[in-house]
């Protein structure tokens, strides 16, 4: 053997398969070595993206049962009944690494992929939400990524005719080398049309329809998302899929017609892993096998090797199990919609995925070996030995839990927060999205949860996403639990009842004990919060290896929630409604500024801890606000989260054009009570005659409640008083010298222009 031969890395390692995994593959094949095609198939199916080989034991701890759940984890999307014979399908997934390599196509195909997960279930997609996270907005690379990703989301969603109704845009230094592009989609279906991803009935035909198969996307999501990331590796660029939203629109209509006419026995989209994944998963779920004729697969370019055909992730393709007598009808539907269609195989009873070419068998693998019997790793979890985080870039060196400097105008702090990259208006992004196509968007992006009318009923769906990486980097359990709490609270303050949770768990390299500990704690936080709030986890996605040369991302559990409003006439929004309405504060501030947006201005707090979360209190405040709204007591409702009380009430004022005057009791410090982000707090308004009833109802739910002021004027004025003032404070009548008073027009101006200025989109 030559020196050159000795230096060549074995094929399995080049495909991302470890030596131990190769031994496990041999065991699944009764001791024989896999050939090159079989090894390529195992490499995509045993990737983290497809097999969840590091996270599967953790995910089994999540609560999945709940009222109305008709499809949960393991299916393409979760499905929950909403009455009247209807159900909602929803799911969130990541396209992080492809978007870092090719931001436009990475984001666009992320939208396309999650839409296919929805209509594969028999649901018509009605909305998209995009949760995006990038590095420093001043960085030219960040600006390049933001531009490409936003155009990709808008370009695909706008063309396919599904409104983008909400989401997030967050900047944090940890995402500088590894942005996060998480996309959530929602669909509506008649329960009787629910279609599962299975290939039942030996003898049934396996039909491939949609776009033809090419080299684009070979090893795309499955490989890019399954190893530590380096975006400057040119070899990764061919792995990024290329999307065609016009083909997707045709695919939606053809698929829904096939389902509506009962022409398919099972349906699966082709995403990560391509034909290999679609055939092995549908066969395993049905307890069958599939024989695939490689020569029958329509291709868009000549010379494709067998492994390229089987693992290509070319977009806009579907795989269906079809009764032989229905084939002509299926072909007619696809022809009418202008989609290539072909019989590429048949369902068998042997449990194997067999591949034939020119009449010769070239691969045979048990379907279970690729899917449900894929390897599961027992990872080691260990908390970090050094947990304190450095202050935010540019933060003052002197740490304080009060306002940045003695005598600092808190109004100036509020303006700085409202104009910051993370809290300012996202209008310059959302205006690139069509948020109203379909004519059912009641509340679109930018002002709380999205609201979508359900045609033919009085009902509405309410949806939002949320993730808390700032707290997650310090306490992964708390970061995940807070993400669930805020997302569900944002739904509850509209009057809607949260139905279920979908999640995208974005974490680092699971082979590092600290990263796997972060993932383990994040899943525990997700489970604990969902159990406390009585919500099922209906599915989602785990995205690991989110690391680059600059380090790992902050642990980011992205949470998507869908809620149901039985009567859209009871919908409550966050903006003030009427002059002289009473303003109430529900809940109490707790200590802790770490992880807050304010900490980025003033440095980390002295106690070196984020605010605590009481899950029982969170459940109580959500029950309270839903009951208060159902009784007609509430005019507007806003939760207190990013930027604290000051930002919450400023948003109520800006979005209504009405000012307010309030007195806020300071129980901790001006910074904590004005800008701290302790959870389980609300700002409500009501007609003055309802204020006492609201306070009483809150106390019946065990919650602190106080009427603190009224709506009116053109300025936001917050007077600060010391709770239980004594001594020197009494000499001042109990009032703190600093008070906040800012014209609403000034609040609106900095809020509206902050993001564009941060990204250099305006001078």
Residue pairs with C-beta under 8 A, 6 or more apart in sequence:
11 36
11 39
12 18
12 19
12 21
12 22
12 39
12 43
13 19
15 39
15 40
15 43
16 43
16 47
16 223
16 226
16 227
17 25
17 39
17 42
17 43
17 46
21 42
21 46
21 375
24 375
25 34
25 39
25 42
25 46
25 369
26 32
26 33
26 34
28 365
28 366
28 369
28 373
29 38
29 365
29 369
34 42
34 365
35 362
35 363
36 307
37 306
37 307
37 310
37 355
37 362
37 363
38 363
38 364
38 365
40 307
40 310
40 311
41 276
41 280
41 307
41 310
41 311
41 353
41 363
41 365
41 370
42 365
42 369
42 370
43 219
43 222
43 223
43 311
44 50
44 219
44 222
44 223
44 272
44 273
44 274
44 276
44 277
44 311
45 51
45 222
45 273
45 276
45 277
45 280
45 370
45 371
45 374
46 53
46 370
46 374
46 375
47 222
47 223
47 225
47 226
47 272
47 273
48 54
48 55
48 225
48 226
48 510
48 542
48 544
48 545
49 221
49 222
49 225
49 226
49 272
49 543
50 222
50 272
50 273
50 277
50 374
51 371
51 374
51 375
52 59
52 542
53 374
53 375
53 376
53 377
54 377
54 379
54 510
54 516
54 519
54 542
54 544
55 505
55 510
55 519
55 523
55 542
55 544
56 376
57 376
57 378
58 519
58 520
58 523
59 73
59 523
59 542
61 523
61 524
61 527
62 73
62 523
62 526
62 527
62 530
62 537
63 527
63 530
63 531
63 535
63 536
63 537
64 72
64 73
64 536
64 537
64 538
65 72
65 536
66 80
66 499
66 500
66 534
66 535
66 536
66 538
68 80
68 81
68 82
68 87
68 499
69 78
69 79
69 80
69 81
69 500
69 536
69 538
70 79
70 80
70 81
70 87
70 191
70 194
71 77
71 78
71 79
71 89
71 121
71 194
71 196
71 538
72 78
72 536
72 537
72 538
72 539
73 537
73 538
73 539
73 540
74 285
74 539
75 121
75 196
75 197
75 539
76 91
76 116
76 117
76 118
76 120
76 121
76 197
76 268
76 269
77 89
77 90
77 91
77 117
77 118
77 120
77 121
77 123
77 185
77 187
77 538
77 539
78 89
78 90
78 91
78 500
78 502
78 536
78 538
78 539
79 87
79 88
79 89
79 121
79 123
79 189
79 194
79 538
80 87
80 88
80 499
80 500
80 536
80 538
80 562
81 87
81 191
82 88
82 454
82 459
82 461
82 499
82 564
83 459
84 457
84 459
85 190
85 191
85 192
86 188
86 189
86 190
86 191
86 454
86 457
87 123
87 188
87 189
87 190
87 191
87 194
88 123
88 186
88 187
88 188
88 189
88 461
88 499
88 562
88 564
89 118
89 121
89 123
89 186
89 187
89 188
89 189
90 118
90 184
90 185
90 186
90 187
90 463
90 500
90 502
90 538
90 560
90 562
91 114
91 117
91 118
91 184
91 185
91 502
91 538
91 539
91 540
91 541
91 560
92 114
92 129
92 131
92 182
92 183
92 184
92 185
92 465
92 502
92 503
92 504
92 540
92 541
92 558
92 560
93 110
93 113
93 114
93 117
93 182
93 183
93 504
93 540
93 541
94 110
94 180
94 181
94 182
94 183
94 225
94 504
94 506
94 541
94 543
94 558
95 106
95 107
95 109
95 110
95 113
95 181
95 182
95 183
95 221
96 178
96 179
96 180
96 181
96 182
96 225
96 506
96 543
96 546
97 106
97 178
97 221
97 224
97 225
97 229
97 231
97 236
97 545
98 105
98 106
98 109
98 110
98 220
98 221
98 224
98 225
98 239
98 240
98 241
99 106
99 107
99 110
99 145
99 148
99 149
99 152
99 179
99 181
100 106
100 145
100 177
100 178
100 179
100 229
100 231
101 224
101 231
101 236
101 237
101 239
101 240
102 148
102 237
102 240
103 144
103 145
103 147
103 148
103 149
103 152
103 179
104 148
104 149
104 151
104 152
104 155
105 152
105 240
105 241
105 242
105 243
106 149
106 152
106 181
106 240
107 130
107 148
107 149
107 150
107 151
107 152
107 153
107 156
107 181
107 183
108 152
108 153
108 155
108 156
108 243
108 245
109 156
109 217
109 240
109 241
109 242
109 243
109 315
110 152
110 153
110 181
110 183
111 128
111 130
111 152
111 153
111 156
111 157
111 160
111 183
111 185
111 243
112 156
112 160
112 243
112 245
112 248
112 315
112 316
113 183
113 221
113 269
113 271
113 315
114 128
114 183
114 184
114 185
115 125
115 128
115 160
115 162
115 185
115 248
115 252
116 248
116 251
116 269
116 271
116 316
116 318
117 185
117 269
117 271
118 125
118 185
118 186
118 187
119 125
119 187
119 251
119 252
119 255
119 256
120 195
120 197
120 255
120 267
120 268
120 269
120 318
121 187
121 189
121 194
121 195
121 196
122 189
122 190
122 193
122 194
122 195
122 256
122 259
123 187
123 188
123 189
124 187
124 188
124 189
124 252
124 256
125 162
125 185
125 186
125 187
125 252
126 162
126 163
126 186
126 187
126 188
126 438
126 440
126 452
126 461
127 162
127 163
127 164
127 165
127 166
127 185
127 186
127 441
127 450
127 452
127 461
127 463
128 153
128 157
128 162
128 163
128 164
128 165
128 183
128 184
128 185
128 186
129 164
129 165
129 166
129 167
129 183
129 184
129 185
129 186
129 450
129 463
129 464
129 465
129 560
130 153
130 164
130 167
130 168
130 181
130 182
130 183
130 184
131 167
131 168
131 180
131 182
131 183
131 184
131 465
131 467
131 504
131 558
131 560
132 146
132 149
132 150
132 153
132 167
132 168
132 169
132 170
132 179
132 180
132 181
132 182
133 168
133 169
133 170
133 171
133 172
133 175
133 179
133 180
133 467
133 469
133 553
133 556
134 142
134 145
134 146
134 169
134 170
134 171
134 175
134 176
134 179
135 141
135 142
135 171
135 172
135 173
135 174
135 175
135 176
135 177
135 179
136 142
136 171
136 173
136 176
136 393
137 143
137 146
137 171
137 421
137 758
137 759
138 758
138 760
139 176
141 176
142 171
142 176
142 179
143 759
143 760
145 179
146 169
146 759
149 179
149 181
150 429
150 432
151 432
153 164
153 183
153 433
154 164
154 432
154 433
154 434
155 245
156 243
156 245
156 248
157 163
157 164
157 245
157 433
157 434
158 164
158 245
158 433
158 434
158 437
159 245
159 246
159 249
160 245
160 246
160 248
160 249
160 252
161 249
161 437
161 438
162 185
162 437
162 438
163 433
163 434
163 435
163 436
163 437
163 438
163 441
163 444
164 430
164 433
164 434
164 435
164 445
165 435
165 441
165 444
165 445
165 450
165 452
165 463
166 444
166 445
166 449
166 450
166 463
166 464
166 465
167 184
167 445
167 465
168 465
168 466
168 467
169 426
169 429
169 755
170 422
170 467
170 469
171 421
171 422
171 758
172 469
172 470
172 554
173 393
174 469
174 473
174 551
174 552
174 553
174 554
175 553
175 554
176 548
176 550
177 229
177 231
177 547
177 548
177 549
177 550
177 551
178 229
178 231
178 546
178 547
178 548
178 552
178 553
180 506
180 543
180 546
180 553
180 556
180 558
182 465
182 504
182 506
182 541
182 543
182 558
184 463
184 465
184 502
184 560
186 452
186 461
186 463
186 562
188 454
188 461
193 259
193 260
195 259
195 264
195 266
195 267
196 266
196 285
197 266
197 267
197 268
197 281
197 282
197 285
198 265
198 266
198 282
198 285
198 286
198 321
199 206
199 265
199 266
199 268
199 279
199 282
199 283
199 285
199 286
199 288
199 290
199 321
199 347
200 265
200 266
200 286
200 288
200 321
200 347
201 265
201 286
201 288
201 321
201 323
201 347
202 288
202 347
202 348
202 349
203 324
203 346
203 347
204 265
204 321
204 322
204 323
204 324
204 346
204 347
205 321
205 322
205 323
205 324
205 327
205 343
205 345
205 346
205 347
206 279
206 290
206 292
206 319
206 320
206 321
206 322
206 343
206 344
206 345
206 346
206 347
207 319
207 320
207 321
207 322
207 327
207 330
207 341
207 342
207 343
207 344
208 270
208 275
208 297
208 298
208 317
208 318
208 319
208 341
208 342
208 344
209 251
209 254
209 317
209 318
209 320
209 330
209 334
209 339
209 340
209 341
209 342
210 247
210 251
210 270
210 316
210 317
210 318
210 339
210 340
211 244
211 247
211 300
211 314
211 315
211 316
211 317
211 339
211 340
212 298
212 299
212 300
212 314
212 340
213 274
213 275
213 297
213 298
213 299
213 300
213 304
213 309
213 312
213 314
213 317
214 299
214 300
214 301
214 304
214 312
214 314
215 238
215 301
215 304
215 308
215 312
216 238
216 240
216 241
216 242
216 312
216 313
216 314
216 315
217 239
217 240
217 241
217 242
217 274
217 312
217 313
217 314
217 315
218 238
218 239
218 308
218 311
218 312
218 313
219 239
219 311
219 313
220 239
220 240
220 241
220 272
220 313
221 241
221 271
221 272
221 313
222 272
222 273
222 277
222 311
222 313
223 239
224 236
224 239
224 240
225 272
225 543
225 544
225 545
226 544
226 545
227 545
228 509
228 545
228 547
228 548
229 545
229 546
229 547
229 548
230 236
230 548
230 549
231 548
241 313
241 314
241 315
242 314
242 315
243 315
243 316
244 315
244 316
247 315
247 316
247 339
248 315
248 316
250 337
250 338
250 339
251 316
251 317
251 318
251 337
251 339
253 337
254 333
254 334
254 337
254 339
255 267
255 318
257 333
257 337
258 264
258 267
258 320
258 330
258 333
259 267
261 329
261 333
263 322
263 326
263 329
263 330
263 333
264 320
264 321
264 322
264 326
264 330
265 320
265 321
265 322
265 323
266 282
266 286
266 320
266 321
267 318
267 319
267 320
267 321
268 278
268 281
268 282
268 318
268 319
268 320
269 278
269 317
269 318
269 319
270 277
270 278
270 313
270 314
270 317
270 318
270 319
271 277
271 313
272 313
273 311
273 313
274 310
274 311
274 312
274 313
274 314
275 292
275 297
275 309
275 310
275 311
275 312
275 319
275 344
276 310
276 311
276 353
276 370
278 319
279 290
279 292
279 319
279 345
279 353
279 367
280 290
280 353
280 365
280 367
280 370
280 371
281 367
281 371
282 290
282 319
282 321
283 289
283 290
283 347
283 351
283 353
283 367
284 367
284 368
284 370
284 371
284 372
286 321
286 347
287 351
288 347
288 348
288 349
288 351
288 367
289 347
289 348
289 349
289 350
289 351
289 352
289 353
289 354
289 367
290 345
290 346
290 347
290 348
290 353
290 354
290 367
291 345
291 346
291 348
291 354
291 356
292 310
292 344
292 345
292 353
292 354
292 355
292 356
293 344
293 345
293 356
293 357
294 306
294 309
294 310
294 355
294 356
294 357
294 362
295 357
295 358
296 342
296 343
296 344
296 345
297 309
297 342
297 344
298 340
298 342
299 309
300 314
304 312
306 355
306 357
306 362
306 363
310 355
320 330
321 347
322 330
327 343
330 341
331 341
334 340
334 341
335 341
348 354
351 366
351 367
351 368
352 364
352 365
352 366
352 367
353 363
353 364
353 365
353 366
353 367
353 370
354 361
354 363
354 364
355 361
355 362
355 363
355 364
356 362
366 373
377 510
379 510
379 511
379 513
379 516
380 513
380 516
381 513
381 516
381 517
381 519
381 520
382 513
382 514
382 517
383 514
383 517
384 514
384 517
387 474
388 608
389 473
389 474
389 594
389 604
391 397
391 399
391 599
391 603
391 604
392 599
392 600
392 603
392 604
394 600
395 599
395 600
395 601
395 602
395 603
395 604
396 404
396 602
396 603
397 603
398 603
399 603
399 604
399 605
399 606
400 602
400 603
400 605
400 606
400 671
401 591
401 593
401 605
401 606
401 607
401 668
401 669
401 671
401 672
402 602
402 669
402 670
402 671
403 410
403 413
403 602
403 670
403 671
403 738
404 413
404 601
404 602
407 738
408 738
409 738
409 740
410 646
410 670
410 674
410 718
410 720
410 738
410 739
410 740
411 740
411 741
411 742
413 598
413 601
413 646
413 674
413 675
414 646
414 647
414 650
414 674
414 675
414 740
414 742
414 747
415 742
415 746
415 747
415 750
416 601
417 423
417 597
417 598
417 601
417 643
417 646
417 647
417 675
418 424
418 643
418 647
418 650
418 747
418 750
418 751
418 754
419 750
419 751
419 753
419 754
419 757
420 597
420 600
420 754
420 758
421 754
421 755
421 758
421 759
422 597
422 642
423 597
423 642
423 643
423 647
423 751
423 754
424 750
424 751
424 752
424 753
424 754
424 755
424 758
425 446
425 751
425 752
425 753
425 754
425 755
426 445
426 446
426 755
427 446
427 752
427 755
428 755
428 756
428 759
428 761
429 755
430 444
430 445
430 446
433 445
435 441
435 444
435 445
436 444
440 452
440 453
440 454
440 455
441 450
441 451
441 452
441 453
442 451
442 452
442 453
442 460
442 568
442 571
443 449
443 450
443 451
443 571
443 573
444 450
447 573
447 574
447 575
447 651
447 655
448 464
448 490
448 493
448 494
448 573
448 574
448 638
449 462
449 463
449 464
449 490
449 491
449 493
449 494
449 496
449 563
450 462
450 463
450 464
451 460
451 461
451 462
451 494
451 565
451 568
451 571
452 460
452 461
452 462
452 463
453 459
453 460
453 568
454 460
454 461
458 566
458 567
458 568
458 569
459 564
459 565
459 566
459 567
459 568
460 496
460 564
460 565
460 568
460 571
461 496
461 562
461 563
461 564
461 565
462 491
462 494
462 496
462 562
462 563
462 564
462 565
463 491
463 560
463 561
463 562
463 563
464 487
464 490
464 491
464 560
464 561
465 487
465 558
465 559
465 560
465 561
466 483
466 486
466 487
466 490
466 558
466 559
466 561
467 483
467 506
467 556
467 557
467 558
467 559
468 479
468 480
468 482
468 483
468 486
468 557
468 595
469 479
469 553
469 554
469 555
469 556
470 479
470 554
470 595
470 596
470 599
470 610
471 478
471 479
471 482
471 594
471 595
471 610
472 478
472 479
472 480
472 483
472 518
472 522
472 554
472 555
472 556
472 557
473 479
473 554
473 555
473 595
474 594
474 595
474 609
474 610
475 521
475 610
476 517
476 518
476 519
476 521
476 522
476 525
476 555
477 521
477 522
477 524
477 525
477 528
478 525
478 610
478 612
478 613
479 522
479 525
479 555
479 557
479 595
480 521
480 522
480 523
480 524
480 525
480 526
480 529
480 555
480 557
480 559
481 525
481 526
481 528
481 529
481 613
481 615
482 613
482 679
483 526
483 529
483 557
483 558
483 559
484 501
484 525
484 526
484 529
484 530
484 533
484 535
484 559
484 561
485 529
485 533
485 613
485 615
485 618
485 679
485 680
486 639
486 641
486 679
487 501
487 559
487 560
487 561
488 498
488 501
488 533
488 535
488 561
488 563
488 622
489 618
489 621
489 622
489 639
489 641
489 679
489 680
489 682
490 561
490 639
491 497
491 498
491 561
491 562
491 563
492 498
492 563
492 622
492 625
492 626
493 572
493 574
493 625
493 637
493 638
493 639
493 682
494 563
494 565
494 571
494 572
494 573
494 629
494 637
495 565
495 570
495 571
495 572
495 625
495 626
495 629
495 630
495 634
496 563
496 564
496 565
496 626
497 563
497 564
497 565
497 626
498 533
498 535
498 561
498 562
498 563
498 622
499 535
499 561
499 562
499 563
499 564
500 535
500 536
500 537
500 538
500 561
500 562
501 526
501 530
501 535
501 536
501 537
501 538
501 559
501 560
501 561
502 537
502 538
502 539
502 540
502 559
502 560
502 561
502 562
503 526
503 537
503 540
503 541
503 557
503 558
503 559
503 560
504 540
504 541
504 542
504 543
504 557
504 558
504 560
505 519
505 522
505 523
505 526
505 540
505 541
505 542
505 543
505 557
505 558
506 543
506 546
506 553
506 555
506 556
506 557
506 558
507 515
507 518
507 519
507 522
507 542
507 543
507 544
507 546
507 552
507 553
507 555
507 556
508 515
508 518
508 544
508 545
508 546
508 547
508 552
508 553
508 555
509 515
509 544
509 545
509 547
509 552
510 516
510 519
510 544
510 545
512 552
515 544
515 547
515 552
518 555
519 542
519 544
519 555
521 555
522 555
522 557
525 557
526 537
526 557
526 559
527 537
528 615
529 615
529 618
530 536
530 537
532 615
532 616
532 618
532 619
533 615
533 618
533 619
533 622
534 619
535 561
540 560
546 552
546 553
546 556
547 553
565 571
570 629
570 630
570 632
572 629
572 634
572 635
572 636
572 637
573 636
573 637
573 655
574 636
574 637
574 638
574 651
574 652
574 655
575 636
575 652
575 655
575 656
576 635
576 636
576 652
576 653
576 655
576 656
576 658
576 660
576 685
576 711
577 635
577 636
577 656
577 685
577 711
578 635
578 687
578 711
579 658
579 711
579 712
580 688
580 710
580 711
580 712
581 635
581 636
581 685
581 686
581 687
581 688
581 710
581 711
582 685
582 686
582 687
582 688
582 690
582 691
582 707
582 709
582 710
583 649
583 660
583 662
583 683
583 684
583 685
583 707
583 708
583 709
583 710
583 711
584 683
584 684
584 685
584 686
584 691
584 694
584 695
584 698
584 705
584 706
584 707
584 708
585 645
585 664
585 681
585 682
585 683
585 705
585 706
585 708
586 621
586 624
586 625
586 681
586 682
586 683
586 684
586 698
586 703
586 704
586 705
587 617
587 621
587 640
587 680
587 681
587 682
587 703
587 704
588 667
588 678
588 681
588 704
589 644
589 645
589 667
589 668
589 672
589 673
589 676
589 678
589 681
590 611
590 612
590 668
590 676
590 678
591 605
591 607
591 609
591 611
591 668
591 672
591 676
591 678
592 605
592 607
592 609
592 610
592 611
592 612
592 672
592 676
592 678
593 599
593 602
593 604
593 605
593 611
593 671
593 672
593 675
593 676
593 677
594 604
594 605
594 607
594 608
594 609
594 610
595 610
595 677
596 610
596 642
596 643
596 644
596 675
596 676
596 677
597 642
597 643
597 647
597 675
597 677
598 643
598 644
598 671
598 675
598 676
598 677
599 605
602 671
610 677
611 676
611 677
611 678
611 679
612 678
613 679
613 680
614 680
617 680
617 702
617 703
618 679
618 680
620 701
620 702
620 703
621 680
621 681
621 682
621 701
621 703
623 701
624 697
624 698
624 701
624 703
625 634
625 637
625 682
625 684
627 697
627 701
628 634
628 684
628 694
628 697
628 698
629 637
631 697
633 686
633 690
633 693
633 694
633 697
634 684
634 685
634 686
634 694
635 684
635 685
635 686
635 687
636 652
636 656
636 684
636 685
637 682
637 683
637 684
637 685
638 648
638 649
638 651
638 652
638 682
638 683
638 684
639 648
639 681
639 682
639 683
640 648
640 677
640 678
640 679
640 681
640 682
640 683
641 648
641 677
641 679
642 677
643 675
643 677
644 673
644 674
644 675
644 676
644 677
645 664
645 673
645 674
645 675
645 676
645 681
645 683
646 674
646 675
646 718
646 740
647 675
648 683
649 660
649 662
649 683
649 716
649 718
650 716
650 742
650 747
650 751
652 660
652 683
652 685
653 659
653 660
653 716
653 744
653 747
654 744
654 747
654 748
654 751
656 711
657 744
658 711
658 712
658 713
658 714
658 744
659 711
659 712
659 713
659 714
659 715
659 716
659 717
659 743
659 744
660 709
660 710
660 711
660 712
660 713
660 716
660 717
661 709
661 710
661 712
661 713
661 717
661 719
662 708
662 709
662 710
662 717
662 718
662 719
663 708
663 709
663 718
663 719
663 720
663 721
664 673
664 674
664 708
664 718
664 719
664 720
664 721
665 673
665 706
665 721
665 722
665 723
666 673
666 720
666 721
666 722
666 723
666 736
667 673
667 723
668 676
670 720
670 736
670 738
672 678
673 720
674 718
674 720
674 740
684 694
685 711
686 694
688 710
691 707
694 705
695 705
695 706
695 707
698 704
698 705
699 705
714 743
714 744
714 745
715 741
715 742
715 743
715 744
716 740
716 741
716 742
716 743
716 744
716 747
717 739
717 740
717 741
718 739
718 740
718 741
719 735
719 739
720 735
720 736
720 738
720 739
720 740
721 734
721 735
721 736
722 729
722 734
722 735
722 736
725 734
729 735
729 736
753 762
755 761
756 762
757 763
